[in-house]
Amino acid sequence: MRDILSQVNRWWTADGGVFGLATVVGTFRSAPRQPGAAMAVLGEEAVGSVSGGCVEGAVYELAQEVVASGKPVLQRYGVSDDDAFAVGLTCGGIIDIFVEPVSRDAYPELGEIAASIEKRVPVAVATILSGPGRVGARRVVWDDHVSGTLGSPRLDAAVDDDARGMLAQGVTGVRRYGRNGERRLDDLQVFVQSFAPPPKMLVFGAIDFAAAVARVGKFLGYHVVVCDARPVFATSKRFPDADEVVVKWPHDYLSNAAVDERTVICVLTHDPKFDVPLLEVALRTPAAYVGAMGSRRTHDDRMARLREIGLTDVELARLRSPIGLDLGARTPEETAVSIAAELIQLRWGGSGRPLTTTEGRIHGEFA
């Protein structure tokens, strides 16, 4: 919902009545959108997308019905439907969509949720999709407070724990519980949508390749930081796509930076006095990805230097060097694409091979 939040918040703030909000809550096989993708419908206007065009028309009609009835609906679309030819996913996937009526009365927390997302304050929204509870009941979970209830204190407590854990990882998906939060039961489906701040991409080395990597990183949704010790090169003018440009010795900056399991570290300095102390720190962080630019010779020299200062084989095995996938890239822009391709491959488990040489599913399952 993040990509349509500004429009949704305008409709909600205007208090112009009720609109429909359709959210992808589950996908199977080659569904084109992830859980959390959303489409909002007010009158004859629709914003957002839940399927890349496959079932938008059917969801638009369903949203109109939900607004008229005031009752939320969980609907499955895909090849298993009798009307698959009419509204099924042409890619052969299956998608579960939850459509709910939204207004200031029905969704009083939306304003605070929107403000939190705008301020990059982590927040999770847990909604009952099906089961013995009240379908559409909502619990909003922040790090330090909550709002709403799913029906019972024990269920609320179980969901709070799971939502905060999912929020820390930036994970969105369905969790199942008993009526009172029993984790061994699956009577109740609860969709937890995490609105975590965007993951960080830390780019070290203020060179032309860094400008291209910062640009593609921003395109992929990262909060991009470019860092270099040389003030003449590390400027906002040279890196307009970066969220932050830091003038500091790279290893000093990284030693004090907040790095988590979603952080991406790209070392583009290929200068031992910069990258060896930097990688010593980077490879001991929980970062999801540590990549370093350089030739095969530079890589071998770098590995020898890192071993000399005490890094273990386990730590060194985390290093992606030379950085990126083998695309034959030459220009900074092409190199940035190869790095982005490696990040996507590692995130979703792709083979990196041409799709024409593979069989089976194109997209992995999100839930």
N, C-alpha and C positions, 0 to 999 in steps of 0.2 A: 504493500500500500504506500510505501514511502514515495514512489514516483508520482502519485496523484494526491498526496496529502494536502498540498496547498489548495487545490480546487475543492477537495472534500471539506477542508476546514472552512473555506469561504462559504460553502453551502450551509454548513452547520452553524457558523457564526451569524449568517444572515437570518437564521430562524425562519426560513421560508417554507417550512413544512417538512415532509418526510421524503427521503430519497433512499434508493436501494444500494447496498454495498455488497458486491459479490467478491469472494476471496477464494483463491485456490487453497485447499486444505490438504489435498493428497493427490499424488500422481503415481502412475504405474506404466511401465514400459516407456515408450517414446513420447511422453507428453512434453509439449514445448515450453511450458512455464513452470517455475518452481513454486512450492507452497509459499503463500504470502503475496503472490501477484494478485492484483485487484482491479476491478472495474466498478465505477459508480454511475448510477443512473438517476437523473432528475428530469422528469417530464420526457421530452424528446431529445435530451442531451445525455451523452455518455462519454466518460473519460476513462482511460486505462485499458487494459487488456488482460484476459485470463487464459487465452489460448493462442494468441498470435493470429486470430481471425477464424479459427475452425468453428467455434461454438458461440461466438460473440452475439449473434442474432438471437439464438435460443436463450442465452443468459439475459439479454436485454428484456425479452418478453417475460421471463421468470421474475426479473427484478420488478417489473411493473405489477405483476400479480402479488408479489410480496408486499410492496408498498400499499396496495389496495387492501390486502387482508390483515396486514400488521403482524404476520406470523413468519418467522424465519424458516428456511427450507435448506436441507442438505440434498444436493442433486449430483448424480453421477452421469458423466457423458463419456462416450467412447464406443469401441467396436462391439461391446457386449449389449448395447441398447438395440431394441427393435427398430428404432428409427436412426440407426447408425449412419445410413447413407445421407439422411437429411441434416443431422446435427452432430454426427460422430467426428472424431478426430481423424483427419485424413492421413496422419502419420501412423495411425494404428495404436495410439496410446489410450489410456483411460485417465480421466481427471475428475476429482471430487471437488465440487464448488459449494460453498456455504453462502447463501444469500440472506441478508438480514435488513430489516427496515432501520434507518438511522434518522434520528432527530435529536434536538437538545434534550427532550424528555427521555427518549429511549436510550440515549448514549451520552449521559452527562459528563463522562470522563474524557470525551474526545478532545476537548480544548486543552486540557492539561497534558494529554498524550502528545498532541501536536507541538505544544510548547517544549516538552521534553526532547522530542526528536530534533527540533530546531536548535536546541541548546546542546545537543549531543549528550543528553542524560539518558543512560540505559533504562528502557522500560519494556515490559512484556505484557501482552494481553492474552489471557486465557479465556476461551469460550467453549461452553458445552455444545457439542455438535449433535449428539444422540445419546440415548440411554434413559435411565429412570429419572434423571434430574430434569430441571427446566431447560429445554433447548433454547439456546441464545443467552443463558445466564453468563455473566462476564465478571472476571476478576482481573484487575490491573495491578501489576506488581513492579515496584521500584526497588532499589537496593535498600531503602530505609523506610518505606511505607507501602501500604496497599490501599485499594479501593474496590468496593463491590464484594459480592459473595457468590459462590457457586451452589450454595444450598445448605452446607453444613460446615461447622468449624474444622472437623477432621479432614474433609475433602479440601477445604481452603488451605490448610496447613501443608498437606501433601503436594498440592499444586504449587504453592509458594516455593517450596524447596526445589521442585523440579524446574520451575520457571526461572528461578535465579541461577540455577546451574546452566540451563540452556542459554540464558542471557549472557553469561560469562563466556560462552563459546560462540555466541552469535548464531545459535541453532534455532530453526523454526520447524515445528512438526506436531504430530498427534501423539498424545499420551493417553493411556487407558487405565481406569481405576474402577474400584467398586463404588457403590453409592456413597460410602463414607470415607473414601480415599484409600481403600485397601489396594495395595500394589499388586497383589497376587490375582486380582480379578480384572475383568475387562468389560464390565457392564456398561461403562460410561466412556464415551470418547470426548476428550478435551483437546482443542487445538490451541497450541501455545505459539504466538507470533512474537518473535524477538525483534525489538528495534534497538540493536546495539549500535554504538558509534561505528563508522566505517573502519575497516582494518587499516593499519599503517603500512605504507611503503617507504622505507628509508633508503635513499639513493645517495651514495657517497662518491664524490668526484665531480667537480663542476666542469664537465666537458660536454661537447656537443652530443655525445651518446646519452648523457644524463638528461639532457633536455628532451630528447625523444622518449626515453624511458618514463620520465615524469609525465609526459603527455599521454602515453598509453596507460600508465598507471591510474591517472585521473579518469580516463575513459572507462576503466574497469571498476571504478568505484572506490579506489583507495584514497586515504588521506596521505598526500605525498609530501615528504620532507626531503629537501636536498641539502647536503652538508659538505663543506669543504673548508680547509684551513686558510684559503687564500681569498681575502676580501675583494680583490680586483675581479675575481671570476664568480664568486658566490654572491650574485645579485638577483633581486626580483626581476629586473629587466631582462636578464638572460634566461630566467626560468619562470615565465609568466603562468605556467600551468601548475606550478608547485603551490601547495597550501602554506608551506613555510620554507624559507631559505636561511640556513644557519651557518655562521662563520665560526668554526671551531675545529680543533683537531678531531678527526673522525672518532678515534677510539675514546677520547675524553667525552665527546657527546654521547656515544652509545653506552658508555659505562653508567650514565645517569638517566638514560632514556627509558620510558615505560615500554617494554617489549613483552608481547604475549604470544599465545599459540597461533594467532592469525597474522602476525607481523611478517612482512617480507623485507629482506635486506639484500640490496643490490650494491656490490662493491665494484665500482668502475674505475678506480684510481690506477690500477696496474702499476703501482710504484711501491716497492717494498717498504719504504719508510712510512707510508700511509697504510697499506693494506695488511701487512703482517700484524702489527699491534691491533688493528681494527678487527681482523678475522679471529684473533685470539679471544677477543671479547664476544664477537658475534656467534662463534660456534659453541659458546657456553651459555647462550641465552635459549629460551624456549621457542624462538622464532620458527615459523612454519617453513621458511625457505631462506637459505643463505647462498647467494650466487656471486661469483667473482669473474670479472672479465680478464682476458689475457690469452696469449698464445699457449701452445703446448709447452714450449720451453719455459715461459713465465710460470705456468702452472706447476711444472716439476720443481722449479726453483722455490716457488712459494710453499709447496708442500714440505720440502726439505727444511726450510726456515721455520715453519710451524712445528715440525717434529722436534727441531732443536730447542724450541722454547717450551716443550713439554706437552703439546697436544697429543691426545691418544688417537689410535686408529678409529675408534668409535666416534670421536668428535670430528675427525677429519672426513669420515664417511658422509657426514651431513653436507659437506661443501659441494655445491654444483659449480664445477669449473672444468673447462671453460663454460661460461654462463649461456643459457638458452638451448633451444633445440636446433638440430642441424637442418636449417632451411637454405643454406647457401647464402645467408645474409651478408651484405657488404656495407651498406650505408647505415648511418645511425638509426634511421626510421625502420629499415629492415631488421636491424639487430634488436630494436625495441620490440618488434612483432615476434621475433624468435624467443625473447625473454617472456613476453606475455603468453606465448603458446606453451612454454614450459610450466608457467604458473597455473594455467588452466588445466593442463594435463595432470599435474600433481594434485590439484584440488579435486578433480572428478575421476581420476583413475583411467584416463584415456591411454591408448597405445601410442599415439603420435604417428600412426601410419595413415596413409591415404584411405579414406572411407571406401574407395572403390576396391581396395584389397581386403576389406574386412567383411564379416558376416554378423548377423544378429542385430541387437539393439544399437541404435545410434546414440541415444541418450540413456544414461544410467538412471536407476530409480532414485527419486529424491526422498521417498518416504516408504 
